[in-house]
Amino acid sequence: MVLPGNCSTSAALCMQFLTQLAAVAIDQAYPAVPNDYHLPNEKLFVSYRSVPPPGTAPSSAAVPIRFNSYSSVGSNIRGLNSQTLHPGSMEPPLTPGNYRLYSMRFCPYAQRVLIYLAKKNIPVEVVNVNPDRSPNWYLAKSPIGRVPALEINGKVVWESNVIVEYLDELFPTTTVLPRDAYEKAHQKILVERLSPIMNALFEFYSSMSNQQAQRQNDMNVHSALRNAENLLRDSFYGGRQPGYADYLIWPFLERLQLLTMSQNSQFRYFPGLHYPKIGAYIARMQNQPEIKFSSRPLTHHKAYLDSFSMGMPNYDFGIYGKS
């Protein structure tokens, strides 16, 4: 079973499967970062032409002819911590030829796309929307208000895995997926083989109040982590450098430390001595600039989950001094 690649009211496992952790999460896991986070102003350099795949003509939704390369990872992305738009809000104008990512700040599926955009250095505006009660204008773009969704020239693509592959096709000079057909297929297979992590975590979170079920779920989580440990045969799942599988699985690994905070679970430290390769892998991933840019402190995840569990999700926690 592979989890959907988006967040929404009915399918947003990024919210639903984490809800029950709110009561057990603690505030010391990660150092806090400033609430109003902004990248420093960076000087732009090197304009270049994006090249479509050989033998193809760009469509009306294709890449802009030229755009700037940015001097620090993530400085190509505007509006990462913009306030969430709710029902009744006006649709922000979008200049033709510009990319816009519709997101929710705590959605792991949206984080997949943000990592990709930061890695590929594609200029994009982020508009955060309420995936539970979306503005009417957004519902016309994305079925049942799902995030993430990518828009350019009035054309909208959704589902996180579809979006990132679409970006690789539009920007082949910075492709993350391998060009070799076999290696490309293998990266996609790895995502499928790593999906038990997400599936086991969903089962784990959804039965935390049931001690007997949780004992079985602990075993399922261990099985999924052993599988991930065995599949890691190089520095990254993509080889010597992070690849497609790494970027798609990372948002879920980022949240794994919350596992240690359940009183009924045997997980007290993660990954611990049982999974030394995963432990070293997490440390390597955390040093990647695109991961640093997209990640949020565990305290912010915890605060969002607290608010969601009370039926009042605070999508804007951590920006503009909000708490």
Secondary structure, 3 states (H helix, E strand, C coil): CCCCCCECCCCCHHHHCCHHHCCCCCCCCCCCCCCCCCCCCCCEEEEEECCCCCCCCCCCCCCCCEEEEECCCCCCEECCCCCCECCCCCCCCCCCCCCEEEECCCCHHHHHHHHHHHHHCCCEEEEEECCCCCCHHHHCCCHHHCECEEEECCEEEECHHHHHHHHHHHCHHHCCCCCCHHHHHHHHHHHHHHHHHHHHHHHHHHCCCCHHHHHHHHHHHHHHHHHHHHHCCCCECCECCCCHHHHHHHHHHHCHHHHHHCCCCCCCCCCCCCCHHHHHHHHHHHCCHHHHHHCCCHHHHHHHHHHHHCCCCCCCCCCCCCC
